Amino acid sequence: MQSAIPCSLMRGGTSKGLFFLANNLPDDPAARDNILLAAMGSPDDRQIDGVGGAHPLTSKVAIVKASTHPEADVDYLFLQVSVDKPLVSDSQNCGNMLAGVGPFAIDQGLIKASQGKTKVRIHMVNTGGIAVAEVQTPDGRVEYGGAARIDGVPGNAAPVLLEFLDIAGSSCGQLLPTGNLIDHIDGLEVTCIDNGMPVVLIRAKDLGKTGYESPKELEDDEQLKQVIENIRLKLGKAMNLGDVSQKTVPKISLIAEPQNNGTITTRTFIPHRVHEAIGVLGAASVATACILPGTVTESLARIKPDNSIHLIDVEHPTGFFSVEIELDKSSPQAEIKRVALLRTARLLMRGEVLIPEDLKQNIK
């Protein structure tokens, strides 16, 4: 005998994972995490005894429920399930999985679809921010097929427009967590920033890299990974994140001049593997650094003439990610007013995930 838990397997942006209604999982975090580890097949490098894809980008979970937040329709809790460790982390948001939250909420009856397009206001429980997802709903149903294309995902799909409001400092307390545009650590210049995702930007050339290496080339460089992890652990406390040894933030993004007419080139450690693309909120933070004078991006980023709305093309290993940032120039410090970007999502499977019988007592 095994125990069955209703869920959906969905691709959100360039990530993939399980989507659950909150009332199908235990309220107790420890009991919940044990179920999710079993469902994904962790800890195991191949996740062979679960549905995980043996990579951080395909070992993710979204838990969704109706929201009591006055500005939201649904709550979204993101959980990163470690592949090779018995660890489930809620220390960050995931903007890629976020792209699937609106469609999932509509499919599950939490939100009534409008004719044409449906806006879903999402409370991102991990950090408290609000995102608005615009979902294609012709005939009052979610449409997954369409002509939109995003780098890192084959084929086309229906667009999901994501808009973020007031996410600066959502994890660290302020846009520049250390209060500085540039910090010095271990002889390197870095910029620490949090516009939805805590990120440390380092010039690739300062680490002896071009910034154009493949993810595998960077992952195979054990010395580089150790240097980066040491920096991450030290800056975690400086960024008001505390001890980050068991956390997935901050991310470390190596930056270089763009190669393909974009704004900046990135290679992002998430934190111990290198992203095949770049995360949604990670891209938002990198793009924000590009428009702030005095950061480590200043000599590398190609910024178009100054205006209140910037379209930043963040290059990554499999293409680029366009981020629209609107500044409030009425503020003396040109505060970030809004961040918007385009993703896609697709429902891959709907049904039940089976877990060992000995975990049954933890299921509602």
C-alpha positions in Angstrom: 0.0 0.0 0.0 1.0 3.6 -0.7 -0.6 6.9 0.1 -1.8 9.2 -2.6 -1.7 13.0 -2.6 -3.5 15.1 -5.2 -1.1 17.5 -7.1 -0.2 18.8 -10.5 3.2 18.6 -12.3 3.8 21.9 -14.1 6.5 23.8 -15.9 6.7 27.4 -14.8 9.2 29.4 -16.9 12.4 27.5 -17.0 11.6 25.5 -13.9 9.5 22.5 -13.2 7.9 21.1 -10.1 4.9 19.9 -8.1 1.9 22.2 -7.3 -0.2 21.3 -4.3 -3.3 22.8 -2.7 -2.4 23.7 0.8 -5.2 21.6 2.3 -3.7 18.4 0.8 -0.5 18.7 2.9 0.1 18.8 6.7 0.3 22.2 8.4 3.4 21.0 10.4 6.5 22.0 8.3 8.5 19.0 9.4 5.8 16.5 8.4 5.2 18.4 5.2 8.9 18.4 4.3 9.2 14.6 4.9 6.4 14.1 2.4 7.9 16.4 -0.2 11.3 14.7 0.1 9.7 11.3 -0.5 7.6 12.7 -3.4 10.7 14.1 -5.1 13.0 11.1 -4.2 15.5 13.1 -2.1 18.2 12.7 -1.0 19.6 10.9 -4.1 21.6 12.3 -7.0 19.2 10.9 -9.5 16.0 11.2 -7.4 15.3 7.8 -8.9 12.6 6.9 -6.4 10.6 10.1 -6.9 9.4 12.5 -9.5 12.3 15.0 -9.1 14.4 15.7 -12.2 17.8 15.4 -10.5 18.5 19.2 -10.7 17.6 22.1 -8.5 15.5 23.6 -11.4 13.3 20.5 -11.5 13.1 19.8 -7.8 10.7 22.5 -6.8 7.3 22.8 -5.0 4.5 25.4 -5.0 1.9 25.3 -2.3 -1.2 27.4 -3.1 -4.3 28.4 -1.2 -6.9 31.2 -1.1 -5.5 34.2 0.6 -6.6 36.4 3.5 -4.2 39.1 2.4 -6.2 42.2 1.6 -4.3 42.8 -1.7 -4.1 39.2 -2.9 -6.3 36.4 -4.3 -4.1 33.5 -3.4 -1.1 32.7 -1.2 2.0 31.0 -2.8 4.6 29.3 -0.8 7.7 28.2 -2.7 9.8 25.3 -1.4 13.2 24.3 -2.9 13.7 20.5 -2.4 17.4 19.7 -2.3 18.4 16.9 -4.7 21.2 15.3 -2.7 20.4 16.3 0.9 17.3 15.8 3.1 16.7 19.5 3.0 13.6 21.6 2.1 14.1 25.4 2.0 11.7 28.3 2.1 14.4 30.9 2.2 13.6 32.4 -1.3 10.9 33.0 -3.8 10.9 31.4 -7.3 9.6 33.7 -10.0 9.7 30.9 -12.6 7.4 28.6 -10.6 5.3 31.8 -9.9 4.3 31.7 -13.6 2.4 28.5 -12.9 0.5 29.8 -9.8 -2.1 31.8 -11.7 -3.0 29.0 -14.1 -3.0 26.4 -11.3 -5.3 28.5 -9.1 -7.8 29.0 -11.9 -7.7 25.3 -12.8 -8.3 24.3 -9.2 -11.2 26.7 -8.8 -9.6 29.1 -6.4 -10.1 31.9 -8.9 -13.0 32.3 -11.4 -11.7 32.9 -14.9 -12.7 36.0 -16.8 -13.3 36.1 -20.6 -10.1 36.7 -22.4 -7.6 37.4 -19.7 -7.6 36.9 -15.9 -5.5 38.8 -13.5 -4.5 36.8 -10.3 -3.0 38.7 -7.4 -0.5 36.5 -5.7 0.9 36.9 -2.2 4.4 35.5 -2.2 4.5 34.1 1.3 8.3 33.6 1.4 9.0 37.3 1.3 5.6 39.0 1.7 5.6 40.6 -1.7 2.7 40.9 -4.2 2.8 39.8 -7.8 0.1 40.1 -10.4 -0.1 37.4 -13.1 -2.1 38.0 -16.2 -3.3 34.6 -17.5 -4.8 33.9 -20.9 -8.4 32.6 -20.4 -10.3 32.6 -23.7 -13.8 31.0 -23.2 -13.2 31.2 -19.4 -10.6 28.5 -19.3 -6.8 28.6 -19.0 -5.1 28.5 -22.4 -1.7 26.9 -22.3 -1.0 27.0 -26.0 0.2 30.2 -27.7 2.8 32.0 -29.6 5.0 33.3 -26.8 8.6 32.0 -26.6 11.1 32.3 -23.8 14.8 31.3 -24.0 15.5 28.0 -22.1 12.2 26.4 -23.1 11.6 24.7 -26.4 8.5 25.6 -28.5 5.9 28.2 -27.9 3.2 28.7 -25.2 0.6 31.2 -24.0 2.2 34.2 -22.4 1.9 34.8 -18.6 2.7 38.5 -17.8 4.2 38.9 -14.3 4.2 42.3 -12.6 5.9 42.9 -9.3 5.1 45.8 -7.0 7.3 47.0 -4.2 9.6 44.0 -4.0 12.8 46.0 -3.2 14.5 44.6 -0.1 11.8 41.8 0.2 14.4 39.4 1.8 17.1 41.6 3.1 15.2 44.7 4.2 16.4 47.1 1.6 17.4 47.3 -2.0 21.1 47.6 -1.2 21.3 45.2 1.9 24.8 46.5 3.0 23.9 50.1 2.2 26.7 50.2 -0.4 26.8 50.2 -4.1 30.1 48.4 -4.0 31.5 46.2 -1.2 35.0 44.8 -0.9 35.5 41.2 0.1 38.5 38.9 -0.3 40.1 41.5 -2.6 37.1 41.6 -4.9 34.6 44.3 -5.7 31.0 43.1 -5.5 27.5 44.6 -5.5 24.9 43.1 -3.1 21.3 43.8 -4.2 17.8 42.6 -3.4 15.0 43.5 -5.8 13.0 40.4 -5.2 16.0 38.0 -4.9 19.2 38.5 -2.9 22.0 38.5 -5.4 25.8 39.2 -5.3 27.2 40.4 -8.5 30.9 39.8 -9.3 32.8 40.7 -12.5 33.8 37.4 -14.0 37.2 38.7 -15.1 38.0 39.4 -11.4 37.8 35.7 -10.8 39.8 34.8 -13.8 36.8 33.9 -16.0 35.4 35.4 -19.2 31.8 35.1 -18.1 30.9 33.2 -21.3 31.7 29.7 -20.0 29.1 27.0 -20.1 27.4 26.0 -16.8 29.3 22.7 -16.9 32.7 24.4 -17.3 32.0 26.5 -14.2 30.6 23.6 -12.2 33.7 21.6 -13.0 36.0 24.3 -11.5 36.2 23.1 -7.9 38.5 26.0 -6.9 36.2 28.6 -8.3 33.2 27.0 -6.5 35.0 27.1 -3.2 35.9 30.8 -3.6 32.3 31.6 -4.5 30.9 29.7 -1.6 33.3 31.4 0.9 32.1 34.8 -0.4 28.5 33.7 -0.2 28.8 32.6 3.4 30.5 35.8 4.4 28.1 38.1 2.7 25.0 36.3 3.9 25.4 37.9 7.3 26.2 41.3 5.8 23.1 41.1 3.7 20.9 40.5 6.8 20.3 36.8 5.8 22.1 35.3 8.8 23.9 32.0 8.5 23.2 30.9 4.8 25.1 27.6 4.9 21.8 25.8 4.7 20.0 28.4 2.6 19.7 28.8 -1.2 20.3 32.6 -1.0 22.1 34.8 -1.8 22.7 33.8 -5.5 26.1 34.6 -7.0 26.0 36.1 -10.5 29.2 36.4 -12.5 28.8 39.3 -15.0 30.5 40.3 -18.2 29.9 42.6 -21.2 27.0 41.4 -23.4 27.8 39.3 -26.4 24.4 39.3 -28.3 23.2 42.9 -28.2 21.8 42.6 -24.7 22.6 44.7 -21.6 24.7 42.4 -19.5 25.9 38.7 -19.6 25.3 36.5 -16.5 26.4 33.1 -15.2 24.4 32.5 -11.9 25.2 30.0 -9.1 22.0 29.0 -7.5 24.0 28.6 -5.2 26.0 25.4 -5.9 24.9 24.6 -9.4 25.0 27.0 -12.3 21.6 28.0 -13.8 21.1 27.0 -17.4 19.3 30.4 -17.8 18.6 32.8 -14.9 15.8 33.0 -12.3 13.0 35.5 -12.8 13.7 37.5 -9.6 17.4 37.0 -10.0 17.1 38.7 -13.4 15.1 41.5 -11.8 17.9 42.1 -9.2 20.7 42.0 -11.9 18.7 44.3 -14.1 18.2 46.8 -11.3 21.9 46.9 -10.6 22.5 47.8 -14.2 20.5 51.0 -13.9 22.0 52.1 -10.6 25.1 54.2 -11.2 28.2 53.1 -9.3 27.6 49.3 -9.1 30.0 46.7 -10.5 27.9 46.6 -13.7 28.8 50.2 -14.6 31.7 49.5 -16.9 30.0 46.4 -18.4 26.3 47.1 -18.9 25.1 48.7 -22.1 22.3 51.0 -21.0 20.1 52.9 -23.4 19.5 56.7 -22.9 18.0 57.6 -19.6 14.3 57.5 -19.2 11.8 56.4 -16.5 11.2 53.0 -18.1 14.2 50.7 -18.8 14.0 47.5 -20.8 17.0 45.4 -19.7 18.0 42.3 -21.7 19.9 40.0 -19.3 21.9 37.5 -21.3 22.3 34.0 -19.9 23.7 30.6 -21.1 20.6 29.8 -23.2 19.5 33.2 -24.4 18.3 36.3 -22.7 15.7 37.5 -20.3 14.0 40.9 -20.8 13.1 42.8 -17.7 11.1 46.1 -17.7 11.8 48.4 -14.8 10.0 51.6 -14.1 11.6 54.2 -11.9 9.7 56.7 -9.8 11.8 59.8 -10.6 9.8 62.0 -8.3 11.7 60.3 -5.5 15.1 61.9 -4.7 16.7 58.4 -5.0 14.8 57.3 -8.1 13.0 54.4 -6.4 11.9 51.3 -8.2 8.2 51.6 -9.0 7.5 48.3 -10.8 9.1 45.4 -12.5 7.4 43.4 -15.3 8.4 40.5 -17.4 7.1 37.7 -19.6 7.0 34.0 -18.8 5.1 30.9 -19.9 3.8 27.9 -18.1 2.3 24.5 -19.0 0.4 21.9 -17.1 2.2 18.6 -17.7 0.3 16.1 -15.5 -2.5 16.2 -13.1 -3.3 13.4 -10.6 -1.7 12.0 -7.4 1.8 11.5 -6.2 2.4 8.3 -4.3 4.5 8.2 -1.1 5.5 5.3 1.2 2.7 4.1 3.5 4.8 4.9 6.7 4.2 8.6 6.0 0.4 8.2 5.8 -0.2 9.5 9.3 1.1 12.9 8.2 -1.5 13.3 5.4 -4.7 15.2 6.2 
